[in-house]
Amino acid sequence: MYWADEFADQIIKSGKYKPYWVDDMKTPSGRVHIGSVRAVVSHELIFRALRDRGQEVTFSYVLDDHDPMDSLPAYLDEKKYRQHLGKPLYKIPSPEKGYKSYGHRWGQEYIEAFNVLGVHPKIIWGSQLYLSGKMNEMVKICLDKTDKIREIYRNLYGHAKPKNWHPFSVECEKCGKLSTTVVTAWDGEKVTYECRTDAVDWTEGCGHKGRISPLNGNGKLPWKIEWACKWKVIGVTIEGAGKDHMTEGGSHDVAKLICKNVINYPVPFAFSHEFFLVGGRKMSSSKGLGSSAKEVAEIIPSYLIRFMIARVRYNRAIDFDPGGMTIPDLFDGYDEAATAYWEKKDEKLARIYELSQVEGKPPTKHFLPRFRDVAQFMQDPRIDIWKKFEEIKGGLLAEGKTFSEVNVLKEREKYASIWLRNYAPEDYQLQMTEKLPAEVAGLSNEQKEFLNKTIDLIKTEKSPDELQLKLFRLAKELKLDSRNAFSSIYTAFIGKKHGPRAAWFLLRYPKKQVIERLKKAIGMKGKK
């Protein structure tokens, strides 16, 4: 059984966690990285599994724009934004026009990224939970029970918080920073606080001291405590988190104890999902590390992103590197899952295909042109790709109102072009560039002489085997290392030092076109 279905059955059979409310949360501190997409899709898979069992279930996503900015992404103007470090994201100006705030700018990107994948949670803005007064009761309870919270920290971590420590940060009335304030007293109505210059090592407070009500958005609870409080305010009954939050003594352990000992709320059904790595590195929204979800959506279709996530069990890491044969292998895996669904061969694989669909039910059985074949055929000027795939299918490509095999091929041509241009292995990139590559400027005189004499070989040769042999002999005759000789051909035609077998590549194109390129590469003007 598929893991999300296992969870759904476990949740239902337990008799707990009603009403079913699945939730995920994230601070919109920068670009949406693919790691965040794994988290929301994992939660949405559980939501779908419960819904598929006829259960009433709500799915929400909290954009914590009330959190402070604690670092500067590499793509921000540091001079402009350094002054805003420590301030809540919803009060920091957007780097682009058309958005209410910095948090709103990136929060909207989260929403857009999710919607492209067919993920449509109810969006809850963290700032509004506080500003609307919905968090007021939780703030009061936590301040009233500060001693119990201090005890939780002492039991978990083996050391006590200072006697004047309180679980709240005020937004400084003078400088507007959250990260630099320390609450030193609570009298049941107002908190006394200091905005300290040395509270954190990445920004400075202004030194202001004041007394203010902690309600209606004037500050916020610490994350580990706030997490549990938001569960109660929203009504969350199902929420997982990355393994960094779920380790022993981590954020979730604190939140569980807050539920039990402070706010009297049942701990939601929890699970620990693994990281999504790009080239072996964990994602970071604020630091700009890794591939953004928007960038990934530009190189593979949305359903393939869902498939990439859905096919891996929630507690196993995903390491996505678009280079090499990763993308063709993903398409092959998706096609295999489609076949399993249509032919009812493998229940788990069929379910993965079903859950990979962006919207609605999977399409009826249809012809799927293999991605790597598309990439290969579209580079050969002698091949009519449409006729080739109709030959492989054994009939015309269907083009109906509800579904079109023609559109499937067009889509795969689109993504194959992107893959060939940016990610395919050098020996798979067979396509001659439209313009003379700038790299020809680095060719030596000896390499240019080799290209010049290659022109004569091209004019008369028809056999790739014979041409390949003559190219080797020519390099030897010119006392040019064969690697340097052949790299000059690749440089002239594809802008790289390595490539496919040279003779076969050269004879794929019209001789006139090849000769024109060789002449341009050595600085000669071709005949008009």
N, C-alpha and C positions, 0 to 999 in steps of 0.2 A: 504493500500500500504506500502511496505517496505521502511524504512526511507531513504536509499541510493537512491532508485528510486524517492522518493519525492524530494530529493535534485536535482537529475539529471533533473527532469521535471522543477523544479523551476529555475535552472540555464539556461536551454534552453529557457524557456518562457520569461525570463528577457531580452533576447537580448544582455546581457552584457557578460563579462568574456570570450570573444573570442580573440585569439584562446584558446581553452580549455587546460589548463596546470595545472594538479594536483601535488602538492608538499608537502613533509614533511621534517623536519630537525631534526637532533639530534647530540649532541657532543659525539664522541666515547671515552668516558672517562673511560670505563671499560666494564665489562661483559654486554651482552645484556639481560636486564630484560624483563619479560613478559609484563610490562607496555608499553615499547617501541613498542612491537609487536602489541598491541592493536591500537596504534596510526597509524602505517603504514598500518595495515589491514583496519582500518576505511577509510583511504584515498583511498586505493586500491578498496574498495567496491564502492566508488563514481566513481572512474575511470572505473570499470566494468559496472556500471549502465549507464554511458554516452556512453561507447563503445557498450553496448547492444542495445542502441537506434540509432545506426548507426552513431554516432558522431566521428569525428577525435579528439583524445585526447592524450596528452602526460602525463606520470607519472614519476616524478623524486624524488630522495631522496638525500638531502644534508648531507654529513658527515662533520661536522664542526671541522675538525682536526686542524684548525688554532686557535681555542680557547685555552686558557692557562689551564694547569693543576692546579686546585684550591683545590684539596684534594687528600689524598692517600688511595686507596682502601685497605681493610684489607688483601687482598691476595698479596700485593706487598711487596718487601723488603724495609722497611722504610729507613734504613740507605743508601741504594743505590739511592732511588728516591726522598728523601726529598730535595736534592740539585736542583731538576728539577721543584719544585713547582713554578708556575708563568710563566713557559716557554710554548711556543705553542706546542701542542701535536705532530705536525708533525716533530718537531725537537728533541723530547725526544726518547732515544733508546728503542726499543721493549724489553719486558721482556723475549721474546722467539726468537730464531733464525728463519730466513726466512721471516722477515717483515722489511719494510723500516723504520718504526718508531713505537712509542707507539700508536699513532693515527691510523696508518695503521693496526696494530695488531687487535685492537678492531673493527675498521671499517670493516675489512674482516669478523669478526664474525657476524656483523650486516648483511652483504650481504649473508652469508651462512644461517643464521637463516631465512631471508626473503625468499630465494630461496626454502628452504625446505617447506615453506608454500604456494609455488606457487606465491609469490610476487616478481616481477622482474622489479623494477623501474630503470630508468636511473640514475646511480650513479654520483653524482657531489661532488668532494672533495673541501671543503672550502678553503684549502690552495692554491689550483690551481686557484681559482677565483681571489685571490690576486696576486699570483706570476705571473700569465699570463698577468696581467694588466687589466683584465676585470672589476675590482672594482675601477680602478684609477679615472674614471670620478665621481663616487659616492663619493669617498674620497675627491676630490677637492670641489665638490658642498657642502658637509657637512661642510668642514672647512671654505669655503667662506661664508656660511650662519650660522655660529656659533651663531650669535645673535638671529636668528629665532629659533634655537634649544633651546637656553637658555630660550627663551620666552615660548616655548612649555612646558618645565619642570616647569617653574614658574607658568604657568596657571593650569597645572595638579596637581602639588604637593604643591603649595602655598609658595614655597621658591625658590630663585634664585641660580643658579650656580655661583661660583666665577667669577669675571670679566676676569680673565686670564685662565678660564677653556675652553678646546676645546674638541670636540667629537672625540678623537682619542687616541690610546695608541701605543707608539713606542716599537719596540723590541730593548731593550737596546743593544747598540753596544759592551758593555763590558761584561755584565753578561748574556745577552740573554733573560731576563725576560720581559714579557708584562704587567703583573699585577701590577708592581711596578713603572711604568713610568707615568709621568704627563706632558702633552704637555701644555706649557705656552705661546706659540706664533706661529703665522703662517704668513709668508710674501708672500704667493702665490706660493712659490717654495719649501721652506723647513719649517719644524717645529722645534721649540726649545723645548727641553724636559729635565726633571730631573728624575733620577732613585732613588726614595726616599726609605730610610730605613724603614719608618713607614707608607708607603702607604696602606698596608693591614696588618692584624694581624696574618696571617698564613704563611708569608714568608717575607724576607727582601730584599730590593733593595741594590745596591752596592754604591749608592751616585754619580754615574757618571752623568755628564751633557754634552749635545751635541746638534748638529743641523744636521738634515738629511731630505732627501726627504721622504714623507710619502707614496710614490707610490711603486708599484711592490713588495708588500709583506713585506715592512719594518715595518709594524704595522697593526692595525685593528681598525675598528669602534666599539663602544659599542654595545652590543647585540641588545638592543631595537631599535637602529637606523639602525644597520646593517641588521636586519630582513627585513625592508622595502626596503633597497637598493638591497638586494639579489633578492627580488621579481622582481624588475625592470630589473636587470642584466640578470636574468634567463628567465624572461617572465612568472612568476607564475600568474595564475588568480584564482586558487582555493587552499586554504590552511586553515586548522583548527589548533587548538592547545589545550593543556590541559587547564582545567578550571582555573588553577593558572595563566596562561598567559592572560586569557580572562576576568578577573575580572575588575571592574571599576578602572581606573587609572593604570592598569597593562601594561604588555609589548605590547599587541596588540593596546591599546589606543595610546601609543607613536608611534608605527609603522604607524598607520592610519594617525596621524597628520604629520608625516614625509612625507608620500605619498602626502598628500594634500598641505602642506605648504613649503616643501623643494625640493622634487625631481619630483613633478608633475607626479604621476603615480596612476592609479585607484586602489583603495583598492580591493584586491582579495575577492572572495566569502569566507566567514568565518563561522566556526561553532566551538562550544566548546565541546570537548569530555571529559567524566568523567575519573577518574583514574581506573587503574586495581590494585586491592589490593590482597595481598597474606596473608591470615590470618588476615585481617583488617589493614594491613600496606601498605603504598604507596611504590612503587619501587624506587630504586636509583641505577644507574649504577656505580657511583663512590664510593659509600659507601658499596656496596656489600649487600644491604638489599633485602631480598625476594628471590624468585626463578628465576634463569636465564632462558631465553628462551630455551637454550640448554638442561637444566635439565628437563624442562617441556616436551620437545619433546622426552625425553627418557622414560617418563612414560605414555604418551598418544600419539596416532598417530596424524599426522599433520592436517588431516581433522577435528579432534575433537577440536584442538586448534582454527581453523578457525570457527567451529561451535559455540564454547564457546563464541567467540567474536561477531560473526554475529548475534546470536540470541538475544543479548541484545542491546537495543536502544543506540545510541551513547552517549546520555546525562544521562545515568544511570551507576552507578558504578558496576564493576564486582569484586566480592570477591572470589577468588579461593583458596580453601584449599583442597589439595589432600587426606587428611585423611578422614576416615569414608566412607560414601556411595556417596561422590561427583562424583567419576569417574564412578561407575555403573550408576548413575543417568544421567550423561552426555551421556553415550552410549544409554541409554533408550530414551533420548531426541532426539538424532541423528536418531535413528531408527524410531521414531515417525515422524520426519520431512521427512525421506525417504519415508515412507508410504504415507504421504500427497502429496509428489511430484508424486509418481507413480500412485496414485489413484485419483489425482486432487481434494483433499478434502478441503484443507486449502491453499489459495493462498499465504498468507504471510509466512506460515511455509514451504511451498514448495519452495518459493524463497530463504529462509534461507538455505535449503538443497542444492539448486543449487549453491549458493554463497559459500558454505562450501567446495566445491570440490577444490582440490589443483590445478589440471590441467584439462582442457577440460570439456566436458559435463558430467553430472551424469551418472552412469552406468544404464543399464536396470534393471527392477525389478528382485530381487533375494532374496534368503532366508538369513535372518540375525539371527544368533544364539544369544540369549539374553546373554549379558555380564555376569550378575550375575549368570546365570545358568551355563555358561562355568566355572566360578570360583568355583562353588559348585561341579559340576560333576567331574572336573579334580582332585579333592582332594579325591574322593572316589575310592579306588583301585578295587572295584567291578564293576565299570561302564566303559564300552567302550564308550568313549565320541563321537566317530565318529558314531557308531551305534545308540547311544542315540539321536543325533541330526537328523540323517536320519529318525529315528522313529517319532520325533517331526515334521519334515518337511513332512513326508509321501512319501519319495522317496530318491534316491541317491543324494548326494551333487554334484552339477554340477562342471565340471572342463573343461572350454573352453579355447580357445586361447586368447580371449580378456578379459574374466573375469572368475574368479574361486571362487565358494563358498567354496571350500576346503581351498583356501588361506585366505578367510575371517575368517574361523574358526581358522586356524593356527595363524593368526595375533591376534585374540582375546585371544587365549591361551597364547600367548607371554605377552600381556599387563595384563592379569588376573594374571599371575605368579608374575609380578612386583607389582601389587596392593596387592595381598595376602601377599607378603613378606614384604612390607614396609608401606602400608596405610590402609589395611582393618581393621575393628573393630575386637577386640579380639574374639568375639563370632562367627566371620565368618572365622577365620583362623583355618582350620581343618586339615592342613597338618603337618604330623610328620616331624621334621627336619632330614636331612640326617645324621648329626653327633650329638653326645651327647652335649646338650647345656652347655656352661660354667657356667650357672647360678646354676647348680646342686651342685656346691661347697658350696653354701649357705644353703643347706638343713640341718635341724637339725637331731639329732639321732632319735628323735621321728618320724619325717617325713620319714626317711629311713626305720624304722621299719614298718611303714604303707605300704610303697612300697613293702617291703619284703613279707608281708602277703598278699598283693594284688596279688602276683604271683600265690599263691595257688587258689585264686578265679578265676583268668583268665583261669587256666588250665581246670576247670570243667564247667564254666558258659557259656551259649549260649544266654540267654535272656538279653538284655540291661536293661529292667525294673528290673529284679531280681538282676542283678549285681549292679545297682545303689543303690538299697536298702541295699545290703550286704556291699557296700563300706561305706555307712552312719553308719551301725551297727558296722563295724570294727573301724571307727574313734571313735565312742562312747566307744567301748570296750577298746581302747588304751588311752582313756581320752584325745584325741586330738581334738582340735577345728576343726569342719568340713571344715572351710575355709582354714586352714593350711593343712589339709589332702588333699583336692582336689588340692590346689595350688602346692603340691609336684608332683602330676601327670602332671599338665600342665608344670611345670618347666622341668620335665624329658623328655617330648615329644615335646614341642614347645618353651621352653625357656621363658615362661611368667607365671605370677601368676594367670591369668584368662584365660578361654577358653570355648569351647563348652561343652555340657553335657558329663561328663567323661566316663560313661559306653558305650554310643553310639560311642564315639570316639575310645575307646580302642578296641571295637569289630569290627571296620571297617578294621583293619589290621590283617594279619595272626598272630595267637597266638604265634608262635615261635618268630616272629619279636618283638612283644610287650614284651614278657618275656625277651628277650635278652636286650632290652632297660632298663627295670626295673632293671635287674641285674647290668648293667653298671652304672646306676644312684646311686645304693647303694654300689658300689665298688666291686661287685662280678664279676668274670670272667664267661662269658657265655660258655656253652658247644659248642665245635666245631662240 
